[in-house]
Amino acid sequence: MGGNDPHVHVHVQAKVVHDDAVTRNVLASTFGLAGDLPSHVTTGCGLRVPYAMTSPRPERVTCLACREHARREHLRFAQEVERLSRMAGSTISPAQGKLAADKHRDLARRFGDAEG
């Protein structure tokens, strides 16, 4: 990642759990609206890179700092979802919360795997 690194790294967005492309697709399918994706985004390692150099898929991310960031964020989100699903008045059941949390824990595990 330094100035002498000849490799092109694939990163994750800093807001890895809140993917802009997913939000855009939901709006497009629901309301027929399609906003532009940002041309550059801030990554988990703190760089600002073209959106095309990012991926939410663990198998594609080659920046180790971004992989670690994504792992932490997915684990944090899994805990939050489970906690909120157990609260009175929650719109999702504890079982649904566990399913979502398990998905994010699996993503965290995949991001934590040594090689991307």
TIKOLFI-11376 format. One record per atom (N, C-alpha, C, O): residue number from 1; y, x, z; atom name; residue in three letters. Coordinates in steps of 0.2 Angstrom, whole numbers, padded with zeros to 4 digits. Each point is the difference from the previous one (the first is absolute). Last residue first. Layout:
REM residues N
+------+-------+-------+-------+------+------+
! resi !     Y !     X !     Z ! name ! resn !
+------+-------+-------+-------+------+------+
!  NUM !     Y !     X !     Z !   CA !  ala !
...
+------+-------+-------+-------+------+------+
//
This chain:
REM residues 116
+------+-------+-------+-------+------+------+
! resi !     Y !     X !     Z ! name ! resn !
+------+-------+-------+-------+------+------+
!  116 ! -0065 ! -0032 !  0001 !    N !  gly !
!  116 !  0002 ! -0006 ! -0003 !   CA !  gly !
!  116 ! -0001 !  0000 ! -0008 !    C !  gly !
!  116 !  0002 ! -0004 ! -0003 !    O !  gly !
!  115 ! -0014 !  0015 !  0028 !    N !  glu !
!  115 !  0003 !  0001 ! -0007 !   CA !  glu !
!  115 !  0002 ! -0006 ! -0003 !    C !  glu !
!  115 ! -0004 ! -0005 !  0000 !    O !  glu !
!  114 ! -0003 !  0004 !  0023 !    N !  ala !
!  114 !  0003 !  0007 ! -0001 !   CA !  ala !
!  114 !  0003 !  0001 ! -0007 !    C !  ala !
!  114 !  0006 !  0002 ! -0001 !    O !  ala !
!  113 ! -0007 ! -0026 !  0014 !    N !  asp !
!  113 ! -0005 !  0004 ! -0003 !   CA !  asp !
!  113 !  0003 !  0007 ! -0003 !    C !  asp !
!  113 !  0006 ! -0001 ! -0002 !    O !  asp !
!  112 !  0006 ! -0018 !  0011 !    N !  gly !
!  112 ! -0001 !  0006 !  0005 !   CA !  gly !
!  112 ! -0005 !  0004 ! -0003 !    C !  gly !
!  112 ! -0001 !  0006 !  0003 !    O !  gly !
!  111 !  0007 ! -0026 ! -0014 !    N !  phe !
!  111 !  0005 !  0005 !  0000 !   CA !  phe !
!  111 ! -0001 !  0006 !  0004 !    C !  phe !
!  111 !  0003 !  0005 ! -0002 !    O !  phe !
!  110 ! -0019 ! -0022 !  0003 !    N !  arg !
!  110 !  0000 !  0003 ! -0006 !   CA !  arg !
!  110 !  0006 !  0005 ! -0001 !    C !  arg !
!  110 ! -0001 !  0005 ! -0004 !    O !  arg !
!  109 !  0000 ! -0018 !  0024 !    N !  arg !
!  109 ! -0006 !  0005 !  0000 !   CA !  arg !
!  109 !  0000 !  0004 ! -0007 !    C !  arg !
!  109 ! -0001 !  0006 !  0000 !    O !  arg !
!  108 !  0016 ! -0024 !  0003 !    N !  ala !
!  108 !  0002 !  0006 !  0004 !   CA !  ala !
!  108 ! -0005 !  0005 ! -0001 !    C !  ala !
!  108 !  0001 !  0006 !  0000 !    O !  ala !
!  107 ! -0006 ! -0026 ! -0010 !    N !  leu !
!  107 !  0005 !  0004 ! -0004 !   CA !  leu !
!  107 !  0002 !  0006 !  0004 !    C !  leu !
!  107 !  0001 !  0005 ! -0003 !    O !  leu !
!  106 ! -0014 ! -0020 !  0015 !    N !  asp !
!  106 ! -0004 !  0004 ! -0006 !   CA !  asp !
!  106 !  0005 !  0004 ! -0004 !    C !  asp !
!  106 ! -0002 !  0005 ! -0002 !    O !  asp !
!  105 !  0011 ! -0018 !  0019 !    N !  arg !
!  105 ! -0003 !  0005 !  0003 !   CA !  arg !
!  105 ! -0004 !  0004 ! -0006 !    C !  arg !
!  105 ! -0001 !  0006 !  0001 !    O !  arg !
!  104 !  0011 ! -0026 ! -0007 !    N !  his !
!  104 !  0005 !  0006 !  0001 !   CA !  his !
!  104 ! -0003 !  0006 !  0003 !    C !  his !
!  104 !  0002 !  0005 ! -0001 !    O !  his !
!  103 ! -0015 ! -0024 ! -0002 !    N !  lys !
!  103 !  0002 !  0002 ! -0006 !   CA !  lys !
!  103 !  0004 !  0006 !  0000 !    C !  lys !
!  103 !  0000 !  0005 ! -0003 !    O !  lys !
!  102 ! -0006 ! -0016 !  0023 !    N !  asp !
!  102 ! -0005 !  0004 ! -0002 !   CA !  asp !
!  102 !  0001 !  0003 ! -0007 !    C !  asp !
!  102 ! -0001 !  0005 ! -0002 !    O !  asp !
!  101 !  0017 ! -0021 !  0011 !    N !  ala !
!  101 !  0000 !  0007 !  0003 !   CA !  ala !
!  101 ! -0006 !  0004 ! -0002 !    C !  ala !
!  101 !  0001 !  0006 ! -0001 !    O !  ala !
!  100 !  0000 ! -0028 ! -0007 !    N !  ala !
!  100 !  0005 !  0004 ! -0003 !   CA !  ala !
!  100 !  0001 !  0007 !  0003 !    C !  ala !
!  100 !  0001 !  0005 ! -0003 !    O !  ala !
!   99 ! -0018 ! -0020 !  0012 !    N !  leu !
!   99 ! -0001 !  0002 ! -0007 !   CA !  leu !
!   99 !  0005 !  0004 ! -0003 !    C !  leu !
!   99 ! -0001 !  0005 ! -0003 !    O !  leu !
!   98 !  0005 ! -0013 !  0025 !    N !  lys !
!   98 ! -0005 !  0005 !  0000 !   CA !  lys !
!   98 ! -0002 !  0002 ! -0007 !    C !  lys !
!   98 !  0000 !  0006 ! -0002 !    O !  lys !
!   97 !  0015 ! -0024 !  0004 !    N !  gly !
!   97 !  0003 !  0006 !  0002 !   CA !  gly !
!   97 ! -0005 !  0006 !  0000 !    C !  gly !
!   97 !  0002 !  0005 ! -0002 !    O !  gly !
!   96 ! -0011 ! -0027 ! -0001 !    N !  gln !
!   96 !  0004 !  0003 ! -0006 !   CA !  gln !
!   96 !  0004 !  0006 !  0001 !    C !  gln !
!   96 !  0000 !  0005 ! -0004 !    O !  gln !
!   95 ! -0011 ! -0014 !  0022 !    N !  ala !
!   95 ! -0005 !  0002 ! -0004 !   CA !  ala !
!   95 !  0003 !  0002 ! -0007 !    C !  ala !
!   95 ! -0002 !  0005 ! -0003 !    O !  ala !
!   94 !  0016 ! -0014 !  0020 !    N !  pro !
!   94 ! -0003 !  0006 !  0002 !   CA !  pro !
!   94 ! -0005 !  0003 ! -0005 !    C !  pro !
!   94 !  0000 !  0006 ! -0001 !    O !  pro !
!   93 !  0017 ! -0024 ! -0009 !    N !  ser !
!   93 ! -0005 !  0000 !  0005 !   CA !  ser !
!   93 ! -0001 !  0008 !  0002 !    C !  ser !
!   93 !  0000 !  0004 ! -0004 !    O !  ser !
!   92 !  0023 ! -0013 ! -0007 !    N !  ile !
!   92 ! -0006 !  0002 ! -0002 !   CA !  ile !
!   92 ! -0005 !  0001 !  0007 !    C !  ile !
!   92 !  0003 !  0001 !  0005 !    O !  ile !
!   91 !  0020 ! -0009 ! -0004 !    N !  thr !
!   91 ! -0002 ! -0003 ! -0006 !   CA !  thr !
!   91 ! -0007 !  0002 ! -0002 !    C !  thr !
!   91 ! -0003 ! -0003 ! -0005 !    O !  thr !
!   90 !  0013 !  0003 !  0031 !    N !  ser !
!   90 ! -0001 !  0004 ! -0006 !   CA !  ser !
!   90 ! -0003 ! -0004 ! -0006 !    C !  ser !
!   90 ! -0004 ! -0005 !  0001 !    O !  ser !
!   89 !  0008 ! -0002 !  0023 !    N !  gly !
!   89 !  0005 ! -0002 ! -0006 !   CA !  gly !
!   89 ! -0001 !  0004 ! -0006 !    C !  gly !
!   89 !  0004 ! -0001 ! -0005 !    O !  gly !
!   88 ! -0011 !  0013 !  0027 !    N !  ala !
!   88 !  0001 ! -0007 !  0000 !   CA !  ala !
!   88 !  0004 ! -0002 ! -0006 !    C !  ala !
!   88 !  0006 !  0003 ! -0001 !    O !  ala !
!   87 ! -0018 !  0020 !  0000 !    N !  met !
!   87 !  0005 ! -0003 !  0003 !   CA !  met !
!   87 !  0000 ! -0007 ! -0001 !    C !  met !
!   87 ! -0002 ! -0003 ! -0005 !    O !  met !
!   86 ! -0013 !  0020 ! -0005 !    N !  arg !
!   86 ! -0002 ! -0003 !  0007 !   CA !  arg !
!   86 !  0005 ! -0004 !  0003 !    C !  arg !
!   86 ! -0001 ! -0003 !  0006 !    O !  arg !
!   85 !  0005 !  0015 ! -0026 !    N !  ser !
!   85 ! -0004 ! -0006 ! -0002 !   CA !  ser !
!   85 ! -0003 ! -0003 !  0007 !    C !  ser !
!   85 ! -0003 ! -0006 ! -0001 !    O !  ser !
!   84 !  0017 !  0025 !  0001 !    N !  leu !
!   84 !  0004 ! -0006 ! -0002 !   CA !  leu !
!   84 ! -0005 ! -0006 ! -0001 !    C !  leu !
!   84 !  0002 ! -0005 !  0002 !    O !  leu !
!   83 ! -0011 !  0027 !  0002 !    N !  arg !
!   83 !  0003 ! -0003 !  0006 !   CA !  arg !
!   83 !  0004 ! -0006 ! -0001 !    C !  arg !
!   83 !  0000 ! -0005 !  0004 !    O !  arg !
!   82 ! -0011 !  0015 ! -0022 !    N !  glu !
!   82 ! -0005 ! -0002 !  0005 !   CA !  glu !
!   82 !  0004 ! -0003 !  0006 !    C !  glu !
!   82 ! -0002 ! -0005 !  0003 !    O !  glu !
!   81 !  0014 !  0016 ! -0019 !    N !  val !
!   81 ! -0002 ! -0007 ! -0003 !   CA !  val !
!   81 ! -0005 ! -0003 !  0005 !    C !  val !
!   81 !  0000 ! -0006 !  0002 !    O !  val !
!   80 !  0009 !  0028 !  0003 !    N !  glu !
!   80 !  0005 ! -0006 !  0000 !   CA !  glu !
!   80 ! -0003 ! -0006 ! -0002 !    C !  glu !
!   80 !  0002 ! -0006 !  0003 !    O !  glu !
!   79 ! -0015 !  0025 ! -0005 !    N !  gln !
!   79 !  0001 ! -0002 !  0007 !   CA !  gln !
!   79 !  0005 ! -0006 !  0001 !    C !  gln !
!   79 ! -0002 ! -0004 !  0004 !    O !  gln !
!   78 ! -0001 !  0013 ! -0026 !    N !  ala !
!   78 ! -0007 ! -0003 !  0003 !   CA !  ala !
!   78 !  0001 ! -0002 !  0007 !    C !  ala !
!   78 ! -0002 ! -0006 !  0002 !    O !  ala !
!   77 !  0019 !  0019 ! -0011 !    N !  phe !
!   77 !  0001 ! -0007 ! -0003 !   CA !  phe !
!   77 ! -0007 ! -0004 !  0002 !    C !  phe !
!   77 !  0001 ! -0006 !  0002 !    O !  phe !
!   76 !  0000 !  0029 !  0003 !    N !  arg !
!   76 !  0005 ! -0003 !  0004 !   CA !  arg !
!   76 !  0001 ! -0008 ! -0002 !    C !  arg !
!   76 !  0000 ! -0004 !  0005 !    O !  arg !
!   75 ! -0014 !  0018 ! -0017 !    N !  leu !
!   75 ! -0003 ! -0001 !  0006 !   CA !  leu !
!   75 !  0005 ! -0004 !  0005 !    C !  leu !
!   75 ! -0002 ! -0004 !  0003 !    O !  leu !
!   74 !  0009 !  0010 ! -0025 !    N !  his !
!   74 ! -0005 ! -0005 !  0000 !   CA !  his !
!   74 ! -0003 ! -0001 !  0007 !    C !  his !
!   74 ! -0002 ! -0006 !  0001 !    O !  his !
!   73 !  0018 !  0023 ! -0003 !    N !  glu !
!   73 !  0003 ! -0006 ! -0001 !   CA !  glu !
!   73 ! -0005 ! -0006 !  0000 !    C !  glu !
!   73 !  0001 ! -0005 !  0002 !    O !  glu !
!   72 ! -0009 !  0028 ! -0001 !    N !  arg !
!   72 !  0004 ! -0002 !  0007 !   CA !  arg !
!   72 !  0002 ! -0007 ! -0001 !    C !  arg !
!   72 !  0000 ! -0005 !  0004 !    O !  arg !
!   71 ! -0009 !  0015 ! -0024 !    N !  arg !
!   71 ! -0005 ! -0001 !  0005 !   CA !  arg !
!   71 !  0003 ! -0003 !  0007 !    C !  arg !
!   71 ! -0002 ! -0005 !  0003 !    O !  arg !
!   70 !  0017 !  0012 ! -0020 !    N !  ala !
!   70 ! -0003 ! -0007 ! -0002 !   CA !  ala !
!   70 ! -0006 ! -0001 !  0005 !    C !  ala !
!   70 ! -0001 ! -0006 !  0002 !    O !  ala !
!   69 !  0012 !  0027 !  0001 !    N !  his !
!   69 !  0005 ! -0006 !  0001 !   CA !  his !
!   69 ! -0004 ! -0007 ! -0001 !    C !  his !
!   69 !  0001 ! -0004 !  0004 !    O !  his !
!   68 ! -0013 !  0023 ! -0010 !    N !  glu !
!   68 !  0000 !  0000 !  0007 !   CA !  glu !
!   68 !  0005 ! -0006 !  0002 !    C !  glu !
!   68 ! -0001 ! -0004 !  0004 !    O !  glu !
!   67 !  0000 !  0009 ! -0027 !    N !  arg !
!   67 ! -0006 ! -0002 !  0002 !   CA !  arg !
!   67 !  0000 ! -0002 !  0008 !    C !  arg !
!   67 ! -0003 ! -0005 !  0002 !    O !  arg !
!   66 !  0021 !  0017 ! -0011 !    N !  cys !
!   66 !  0000 ! -0008 ! -0002 !   CA !  cys !
!   66 ! -0006 ! -0003 !  0002 !    C !  cys !
!   66 !  0000 ! -0006 !  0003 !    O !  cys !
!   65 !  0001 !  0029 ! -0001 !    N !  ala !
!   65 !  0005 ! -0003 !  0005 !   CA !  ala !
!   65 !  0000 ! -0007 ! -0001 !    C !  ala !
!   65 !  0000 ! -0004 !  0005 !    O !  ala !
!   64 ! -0012 !  0017 ! -0021 !    N !  leu !
!   64 ! -0004 ! -0001 !  0007 !   CA !  leu !
!   64 !  0005 ! -0003 !  0005 !    C !  leu !
!   64 ! -0003 ! -0004 !  0004 !    O !  leu !
!   63 !  0002 !  0000 ! -0031 !    N !  cys !
!   63 !  0005 !  0003 !  0005 !   CA !  cys !
!   63 ! -0004 ! -0001 !  0007 !    C !  cys !
!   63 !  0000 ! -0006 !  0002 !    O !  cys !
!   62 ! -0009 ! -0003 ! -0022 !    N !  thr !
!   62 ! -0002 !  0007 !  0001 !   CA !  thr !
!   62 !  0005 !  0003 !  0005 !    C !  thr !
!   62 ! -0002 !  0006 !  0002 !    O !  thr !
!   61 ! -0008 ! -0032 ! -0010 !    N !  val !
!   61 !  0005 !  0004 !  0003 !   CA !  val !
!   61 ! -0002 !  0007 !  0002 !    C !  val !
!   61 ! -0005 !  0001 !  0003 !    O !  val !
!   60 ! -0009 ! -0018 ! -0014 !    N !  arg !
!   60 !  0005 !  0002 ! -0004 !   CA !  arg !
!   60 !  0005 !  0005 !  0003 !    C !  arg !
!   60 !  0003 !  0004 ! -0003 !    O !  arg !
!   59 ! -0021 ! -0017 !  0014 !    N !  glu !
!   59 ! -0003 !  0005 ! -0004 !   CA !  glu !
!   59 !  0005 !  0003 ! -0005 !    C !  glu !
!   59 ! -0002 !  0006 ! -0003 !    O !  glu !
!   58 !  0009 ! -0023 !  0019 !    N !  pro !
!   58 ! -0002 !  0006 !  0003 !   CA !  pro !
!   58 ! -0003 !  0005 ! -0005 !    C !  pro !
!   58 !  0002 !  0006 !  0001 !    O !  pro !
!   57 !  0015 ! -0026 ! -0007 !    N !  arg !
!   57 ! -0007 !  0001 !  0000 !   CA !  arg !
!   57 ! -0001 !  0007 !  0002 !    C !  arg !
!   57 !  0002 !  0005 ! -0003 !    O !  arg !
!   56 !  0019 ! -0015 ! -0002 !    N !  pro !
!   56 ! -0002 ! -0002 !  0007 !   CA !  pro !
!   56 ! -0008 !  0001 !  0001 !    C !  pro !
!   56 ! -0002 ! -0001 !  0005 !    O !  pro !
!   55 !  0022 !  0016 ! -0019 !    N !  ser !
!   55 ! -0005 ! -0005 ! -0001 !   CA !  ser !
!   55 ! -0002 ! -0002 !  0007 !    C !  ser !
!   55 !  0000 !  0003 !  0005 !    O !  ser !
!   54 !  0020 !  0011 ! -0021 !    N !  thr !
!   54 ! -0002 ! -0002 !  0006 !   CA !  thr !
!   54 ! -0006 ! -0005 ! -0001 !    C !  thr !
!   54 ! -0001 ! -0002 ! -0006 !    O !  thr !
!   53 !  0016 !  0013 ! -0010 !    N !  met !
!   53 ! -0003 !  0005 !  0003 !   CA !  met !
!   53 ! -0003 ! -0002 !  0007 !    C !  met !
!   53 ! -0002 !  0004 !  0004 !    O !  met !
!   52 !  0016 ! -0018 ! -0018 !    N !  ala !
!   52 ! -0006 !  0001 ! -0004 !   CA !  ala !
!   52 ! -0005 !  0006 !  0003 !    C !  ala !
!   52 ! -0005 !  0001 ! -0001 !    O !  ala !
!   51 !  0027 ! -0007 !  0009 !    N !  tyr !
!   51 ! -0005 ! -0005 !  0003 !   CA !  tyr !
!   51 ! -0006 !  0002 ! -0004 !    C !  tyr !
!   51 ! -0006 ! -0001 !  0003 !    O !  tyr !
!   50 !  0023 !  0021 !  0001 !    N !  pro !
!   50 ! -0001 ! -0006 ! -0005 !   CA !  pro !
!   50 ! -0006 ! -0004 !  0003 !    C !  pro !
!   50 ! -0005 !  0002 !  0002 !    O !  pro !
!   49 !  0016 !  0012 !  0017 !    N !  val !
!   49 ! -0003 !  0001 ! -0006 !   CA !  val !
!   49 !  0000 ! -0006 ! -0005 !    C !  val !
!   49 !  0001 ! -0005 !  0003 !    O !  val !
!   48 !  0007 !  0018 !  0022 !    N !  arg !
!   48 !  0002 ! -0006 ! -0004 !   CA !  arg !
!   48 ! -0002 !  0002 ! -0007 !    C !  arg !
!   48 !  0002 !  0005 ! -0004 !    O !  arg !
!   47 ! -0011 !  0003 !  0029 !    N !  leu !
!   47 !  0003 !  0002 ! -0006 !   CA !  leu !
!   47 !  0002 ! -0007 ! -0004 !    C !  leu !
!   47 ! -0002 ! -0005 !  0002 !    O !  leu !
!   46 ! -0010 !  0007 !  0020 !    N !  gly !
!   46 !  0007 !  0000 !  0000 !   CA !  gly !
!   46 !  0003 !  0002 ! -0006 !    C !  gly !
!   46 !  0007 !  0000 ! -0001 !    O !  gly !
!   45 ! -0030 ! -0005 !  0006 !    N !  cys !
!   45 !  0001 !  0007 !  0002 !   CA !  cys !
!   45 !  0008 !  0001 !  0000 !    C !  cys !
!   45 !  0002 !  0006 !  0002 !    O !  cys !
!   44 ! -0011 ! -0027 ! -0008 !    N !  gly !
!   44 ! -0002 !  0001 !  0007 !   CA !  gly !
!   44 !  0001 !  0007 !  0002 !    C !  gly !
!   44 !  0001 !  0001 !  0006 !    O !  gly !
!   43 !  0015 ! -0011 ! -0025 !    N !  thr !
!   43 ! -0007 !  0001 !  0001 !   CA !  thr !
!   43 ! -0002 !  0001 !  0007 !    C !  thr !
!   43 !  0005 !  0001 !  0004 !    O !  thr !
!   42 !  0015 ! -0014 ! -0020 !    N !  thr !
!   42 ! -0001 !  0005 !  0005 !   CA !  thr !
!   42 ! -0007 !  0000 !  0002 !    C !  thr !
!   42 ! -0003 ! -0005 !  0001 !    O !  thr !
!   41 !  0012 ! -0001 ! -0026 !    N !  val !
!   41 ! -0001 ! -0003 !  0007 !   CA !  val !
!   41 ! -0001 !  0006 !  0005 !    C !  val !
!   41 ! -0001 !  0006 ! -0002 !    O !  val !
!   40 !  0011 ! -0015 ! -0025 !    N !  his !
!   40 ! -0002 !  0006 !  0004 !   CA !  his !
!   40 ! -0001 ! -0003 !  0007 !    C !  his !
!   40 !  0003 ! -0005 !  0002 !    O !  his !
!   39 !  0001 ! -0010 ! -0020 !    N !  ser !
!   39 ! -0002 !  0006 ! -0004 !   CA !  ser !
!   39 ! -0002 !  0006 !  0005 !    C !  ser !
!   39 ! -0004 !  0004 ! -0002 !    O !  ser !
!   38 !  0001 ! -0031 !  0008 !    N !  pro !
!   38 !  0005 !  0005 !  0001 !   CA !  pro !
!   38 ! -0003 !  0006 ! -0005 !    C !  pro !
!   38 ! -0006 !  0001 ! -0001 !    O !  pro !
!   37 !  0000 ! -0026 ! -0006 !    N !  leu !
!   37 ! -0002 !  0005 !  0005 !   CA !  leu !
!   37 !  0005 !  0006 !  0000 !    C !  leu !
!   37 !  0003 !  0001 ! -0005 !    O !  leu !
!   36 !  0003 ! -0026 ! -0003 !    N !  asp !
!   36 ! -0001 !  0006 ! -0002 !   CA !  asp !
!   36 ! -0003 !  0004 !  0006 !    C !  asp !
!   36 !  0003 !  0000 !  0006 !    O !  asp !
!   35 ! -0006 ! -0027 ! -0008 !    N !  gly !
!   35 !  0005 !  0005 !  0001 !   CA !  gly !
!   35 ! -0002 !  0007 ! -0002 !    C !  gly !
!   35 ! -0006 !  0001 !  0000 !    O !  gly !
!   34 ! -0001 ! -0027 ! -0005 !    N !  ala !
!   34 ! -0003 !  0007 !  0000 !   CA !  ala !
!   34 !  0006 !  0005 !  0000 !    C !  ala !
!   34 !  0003 !  0001 ! -0004 !    O !  ala !
!   33 ! -0011 ! -0030 !  0007 !    N !  leu !
!   33 !  0005 !  0005 !  0000 !   CA !  leu !
!   33 ! -0003 !  0007 !  0000 !    C !  leu !
!   33 ! -0005 !  0001 !  0004 !    O !  leu !
!   32 ! -0006 ! -0023 ! -0003 !    N !  gly !
!   32 !  0002 !  0002 ! -0007 !   CA !  gly !
!   32 !  0006 !  0005 !  0000 !    C !  gly !
!   32 !  0003 !  0001 ! -0005 !    O !  gly !
!   31 ! -0015 ! -0011 !  0024 !    N !  phe !
!   31 !  0006 ! -0003 ! -0002 !   CA !  phe !
!   31 !  0002 !  0002 ! -0007 !    C !  phe !
!   31 !  0005 ! -0003 ! -0003 !    O !  phe !
!   30 ! -0026 !  0009 !  0014 !    N !  thr !
!   30 !  0002 ! -0006 !  0003 !   CA !  thr !
!   30 !  0006 ! -0003 ! -0003 !    C !  thr !
!   30 !  0000 ! -0006 ! -0001 !    O !  thr !
!   29 ! -0009 !  0027 ! -0007 !    N !  ser !
!   29 ! -0005 ! -0005 ! -0001 !   CA !  ser !
!   29 !  0002 ! -0007 !  0003 !    C !  ser !
!   29 ! -0002 ! -0005 ! -0002 !    O !  ser !
!   28 !  0016 !  0024 !  0004 !    N !  ala !
!   28 !  0000 ! -0002 ! -0007 !   CA !  ala !
!   28 ! -0005 ! -0005 ! -0001 !    C !  ala !
!   28 !  0001 ! -0005 ! -0004 !    O !  ala !
!   27 !  0002 !  0014 !  0026 !    N !  leu !
!   27 !  0006 ! -0004 ! -0002 !   CA !  leu !
!   27 ! -0001 ! -0002 ! -0008 !    C !  leu !
!   27 !  0002 ! -0006 ! -0001 !    O !  leu !
!   26 ! -0019 !  0020 !  0010 !    N !  val !
!   26 !  0000 ! -0007 !  0003 !   CA !  val !
!   26 !  0006 ! -0004 ! -0002 !    C !  val !
!   26 ! -0001 ! -0006 ! -0001 !    O !  val !
!   25 !  0000 !  0028 ! -0007 !    N !  asn !
!   25 ! -0005 ! -0004 ! -0003 !   CA !  asn !
!   25 !  0000 ! -0007 !  0003 !    C !  asn !
!   25 ! -0001 ! -0005 ! -0003 !    O !  asn !
!   24 !  0015 !  0021 !  0013 !    N !  arg !
!   24 !  0003 ! -0002 ! -0006 !   CA !  arg !
!   24 ! -0005 ! -0005 ! -0004 !    C !  arg !
!   24 !  0002 ! -0005 ! -0003 !    O !  arg !
!   23 ! -0009 !  0015 !  0023 !    N !  thr !
!   23 !  0006 ! -0005 !  0001 !   CA !  thr !
!   23 !  0002 ! -0003 ! -0006 !    C !  thr !
!   23 !  0001 ! -0006 ! -0001 !    O !  thr !
!   22 ! -0016 !  0024 !  0000 !    N !  val !
!   22 ! -0003 ! -0006 !  0002 !   CA !  val !
!   22 !  0005 ! -0005 !  0001 !    C !  val !
!   22 ! -0001 ! -0006 ! -0002 !    O !  val !
!   21 !  0010 !  0027 ! -0003 !    N !  ala !
!   21 ! -0004 ! -0003 ! -0006 !   CA !  ala !
!   21 ! -0003 ! -0007 !  0002 !    C !  ala !
!   21 ! -0001 ! -0004 ! -0004 !    O !  ala !
!   20 !  0011 !  0018 !  0021 !    N !  asp !
!   20 !  0005 ! -0004 ! -0004 !   CA !  asp !
!   20 ! -0003 ! -0004 ! -0006 !    C !  asp !
!   20 !  0001 ! -0005 ! -0002 !    O !  asp !
!   19 ! -0013 !  0012 !  0026 !    N !  asp !
!   19 !  0000 !  0002 ! -0007 !   CA !  asp !
!   19 !  0005 ! -0004 ! -0004 !    C !  asp !
!   19 ! -0001 ! -0007 !  0000 !    O !  asp !
!   18 ! -0005 !  0012 !  0026 !    N !  his !
!   18 !  0004 ! -0005 ! -0003 !   CA !  his !
!   18 !  0002 !  0002 ! -0008 !    C !  his !
!   18 !  0005 !  0003 ! -0001 !    O !  his !
!   17 ! -0018 !  0012 !  0016 !    N !  val !
!   17 ! -0003 ! -0007 !  0001 !   CA !  val !
!   17 !  0004 ! -0005 ! -0004 !    C !  val !
!   17 ! -0003 ! -0006 ! -0001 !    O !  val !
!   16 !  0011 !  0028 !  0000 !    N !  val !
!   16 ! -0007 !  0000 ! -0003 !   CA !  val !
!   16 ! -0003 ! -0007 !  0001 !    C !  val !
!   16 ! -0003 ! -0002 ! -0005 !    O !  val !
!   15 !  0027 !  0014 !  0007 !    N !  lys !
!   15 ! -0002 ! -0007 !  0002 !   CA !  lys !
!   15 ! -0007 ! -0002 ! -0003 !    C !  lys !
!   15 !  0000 ! -0005 ! -0004 !    O !  lys !
!   14 !  0008 !  0026 ! -0002 !    N !  ala !
!   14 !  0001 !  0000 !  0007 !   CA !  ala !
!   14 ! -0002 ! -0007 !  0003 !    C !  ala !
!   14 ! -0003 !  0000 !  0006 !    O !  ala !
!   13 ! -0008 !  0007 ! -0029 !    N !  gln !
!   13 !  0006 ! -0002 !  0003 !   CA !  gln !
!   13 !  0001 !  0000 !  0007 !    C !  gln !
!   13 ! -0005 !  0000 !  0003 !    O !  gln !
!   12 ! -0012 !  0017 ! -0016 !    N !  val !
!   12 !  0001 ! -0007 !  0002 !   CA !  val !
!   12 !  0007 ! -0002 !  0002 !    C !  val !
!   12 !  0003 !  0005 !  0002 !    O !  val !
!   11 ! -0013 !  0015 ! -0020 !    N !  his !
!   11 !  0002 ! -0002 !  0006 !   CA !  his !
!   11 ! -0001 ! -0007 !  0002 !    C !  his !
!   11 ! -0003 ! -0004 ! -0004 !    O !  his !
!   10 ! -0005 !  0026 ! -0013 !    N !  val !
!   10 !  0001 ! -0007 !  0000 !   CA !  val !
!   10 !  0001 ! -0002 !  0007 !    C !  val !
!   10 ! -0004 !  0002 !  0005 !    O !  val !
!    9 !  0009 !  0022 ! -0018 !    N !  his !
!    9 ! -0003 ! -0004 !  0005 !   CA !  his !
!    9 !  0001 ! -0007 ! -0001 !    C !  his !
!    9 !  0005 ! -0002 ! -0002 !    O !  his !
!    8 ! -0006 !  0026 ! -0013 !    N !  val !
!    8 !  0003 ! -0007 !  0000 !   CA !  val !
!    8 ! -0003 ! -0004 !  0005 !    C !  val !
!    8 ! -0006 ! -0001 ! -0001 !    O !  val !
!    7 !  0006 !  0029 !  0000 !    N !  his !
!    7 ! -0003 ! -0006 ! -0001 !   CA !  his !
!    7 !  0004 ! -0006 !  0001 !    C !  his !
!    7 !  0005 !  0000 !  0003 !    O !  his !
!    6 !  0000 !  0024 !  0000 !    N !  pro !
!    6 !  0000 ! -0002 ! -0007 !   CA !  pro !
!    6 ! -0003 ! -0007 ! -0001 !    C !  pro !
!    6 !  0000 ! -0002 ! -0006 !    O !  pro !
!    5 !  0015 !  0015 !  0027 !    N !  asp !
!    5 ! -0007 ! -0004 ! -0001 !   CA !  asp !
!    5 !  0000 ! -0002 ! -0008 !    C !  asp !
!    5 !  0004 ! -0004 ! -0002 !    O !  asp !
!    4 !  0015 !  0015 !  0014 !    N !  asn !
!    4 ! -0005 !  0004 ! -0004 !   CA !  asn !
!    4 ! -0006 ! -0003 ! -0001 !    C !  asn !
!    4 ! -0005 !  0003 ! -0004 !    O !  asn !
!    3 !  0022 ! -0013 !  0018 !    N !  gly !
!    3 !  0003 !  0002 ! -0007 !   CA !  gly !
!    3 ! -0004 !  0004 ! -0004 !    C !  gly !
!    3 !  0001 ! -0001 ! -0006 !    O !  gly !
!    2 ! -0013 ! -0014 !  0024 !    N !  gly !
!    2 !  0005 !  0004 !  0000 !   CA !  gly !
!    2 !  0003 !  0001 ! -0007 !    C !  gly !
!    2 ! -0003 ! -0002 ! -0004 !    O !  gly !
!    1 ! -0017 ! -0010 !  0010 !    N !  met !
!    1 !  0006 ! -0004 !  0000 !   CA !  met !
!    1 !  0006 !  0004 !  0000 !    C !  met !
!    1 !  0006 ! -0002 ! -0001 !    O !  met !
+------+-------+-------+-------+------+------+
//
